[in-house]
Amino acid sequence: MTLQSWLEPLPDAADQRALDRWAIDELRIQGLVLMEQAGAGLADLVAARCPSGRIAIVCGKGNNGGDGYVAARLLRERGRQVSVLTVVPTEELSGDAKTNFERLPGPAPTFGPSALEGVSAIVDAILGTGAAGAPHGNAEAAIDAINKAGVAEVIACDIASGVDASTGEVPGIAVRATATATFHAAKPGHWVAPGKRYSGEVTVIDMTVPREDVDGALVVKGADALLERSGRADAVVLGPGMGRSAGSREFARRVARRLRRPLVLDADGLNAHAASLRELAVRAESTVLTPHEGELGRLLRIETDAVGAQRLVRVREAAAEADAVVVLKGDDTIVATPDGVAAINRGAAPALATAGTGDVLSGMIAAYLAKGMEPFVAACAAVAVHAHAARTAARLLGPEGVIASDVIEAMPIAFKEL
C-alpha cells in the first residue's frame, strides 16, 4: 500500500530489521555506515540538550550499544567529557558494535550506579528496538540505576530500554527518558501508551535509507544522482542550507570524495567533515574550503579559541591536511595553500557579520573557478571583491542595515573601484 503524503510510516521491530537488511543487501550501504549515522545523530541530540557537563553513555551488547559507542567517540572528539559504561563484559561484543567499541579511545568500565554520580546527562543505549520481554540481569539493574539517578536529561537511543518498540508495552522496568533519538522513522512504541510516557521528546534522525515517496535528496541515493549530473557544471558549491542530519552528512562526504569538478566547501559541507579533514586530500580536482573559526576548529578537532589564538598557523595546518586552499574568514581573512603560502585581506568589513554573506563569498569563488582560475587566485580575488562590495554597501546603507543581497548588488561598483 502506498501512503498518502500526509501520513508517516511507523515501522515495528520486524519492519525495521527488514529495512536495515534491504539497505545493506540491496543499496550496498555498509552496516558500519548506518551505525555511524545513527551515532552521529544521537551525539547531535545529546549535545543540543546537554551543552555542558559530563555525559554518561550506558551501552548494551547489541547494535544499540554500538550506536552509543559511536556517539561517545564523536562527543569526545568535540571535547566533551564522556564516561562510557557497559552492562556486559566487552569480550561479549561482536560485529559492528565490537568494531566501534575498539575505535573508542580509553576504557569502558562495567556499569555501576556510582558511575552516574555528578553527570549532567545519561544516554540509554542498552536495549534497542529488537528487544522484547521484561529486562533482566545487568540490563534491569542498569535501568533501575538510571531511573534513580535523578539526572535532568536522560536520552534514549532509538527506544527507551524496556519499552516494546512494536507495541508500546512495558512488561517490566523501563528507562524514563526525557528525549529519544530514533532512526529513520518513529516506532509504534514511541506513540502508543504506556511506551509513549517513557519516550520524552522524540526526534527522528534521518538516515541514508530512503523513505517511500521521497525523492532521495540529501541521502546516498541523492548523492549518486548529483554526481551523475555534475558533468554539466564547471564548479560546485556544497554545504549552504544543507542541514546537519545524518543523511546530509553522508551526502556531503560522498559528493566531496567523488566529484570530478572544482569544489567550494562551506557551512554544513564543512561540518560534515568535522574531524575527517584528511578525506578531502583524495580529491583530484581543485578544492577550496571557506570556514569561520568555529568550523575550522571542528575540522581540526580543537576549540574555537585555539583557532583564534593562532589563525595563521591553524589555517596553514588545515590547508596541508586537506591538500586544499583554505579561506579562514574574519576581519583579517586569510587564504592559505597546502604548501604554506598565505594571503591576508587586511581590510575589515563589519557588514560581513551578517547571515548569508558567507554564501555570497562561496558563490564568488566558485564563479572564478568556473572561469578556469587557479584556486588560490580565485579565492584571493573573491575575498578582495567581496570585502570591497561589503564596504561599499555599508557606505550607502550603513553597516547595520546591510544584508547579503546588498553585497551582491554592490559588486558592480566594487569591480569598478578595485
Sequence and secondary structure as in RCSB ss.txt:
>XXXX:A:sequence
MTLQSWLEPLPDAADQRALDRWAIDELRIQGLVLMEQAGAGLADLVAARCPSGRIAIVCGKGNNGGDGYVAARLL
RERGRQVSVLTVVPTEELSGDAKTNFERLPGPAPTFGPSALEGVSAIVDAILGTGAAGAPHGNAEAAIDAINKAG
VAEVIACDIASGVDASTGEVPGIAVRATATATFHAAKPGHWVAPGKRYSGEVTVIDMTVPREDVDGALVVKGADA
LLERSGRADAVVLGPGMGRSAGSREFARRVARRLRRPLVLDADGLNAHAASLRELAVRAESTVLTPHEGELGRLL
RIETDAVGAQRLVRVREAAAEADAVVVLKGDDTIVATPDGVAAINRGAAPALATAGTGDVLSGMIAAYLAKGMEP
FVAACAAVAVHAHAARTAARLLGPEGVIASDVIEAMPIAFKEL
>XXXX:A:secstr
    TT      HHHHHHHHHHHHHTS   HHHHHHHHHHHHHHHHHHH  SS EEEEE SSHHHHHHHHHHHHH
HHTT  EEEEESS GGG  HHHHHHHHHS S   B  GGGGTT SEEEEESS TT  S   HHHHHHHHHHHHS 
 SEEEEESS TTS TTT    S     SEEEEESS  HHHHSTTGGGGT EEEEE  SS  TT   TTSHHHHHH
HHHHGGG S EEE TT   SHHHHHHHHHHHHH  S EEE HHHHHTTTT GGGGGG  S EEE   HHHHHHHH
TS HHHHHHTHHHHHHHHHHHHTSEEEE STT EEE TTS EEE     GGGSSTTHHHHHHHHHHHHHHTT  H
HHHHHHHHHHHHHHHHHHHHHH GGG  HHHHHHTHHHHHHH 
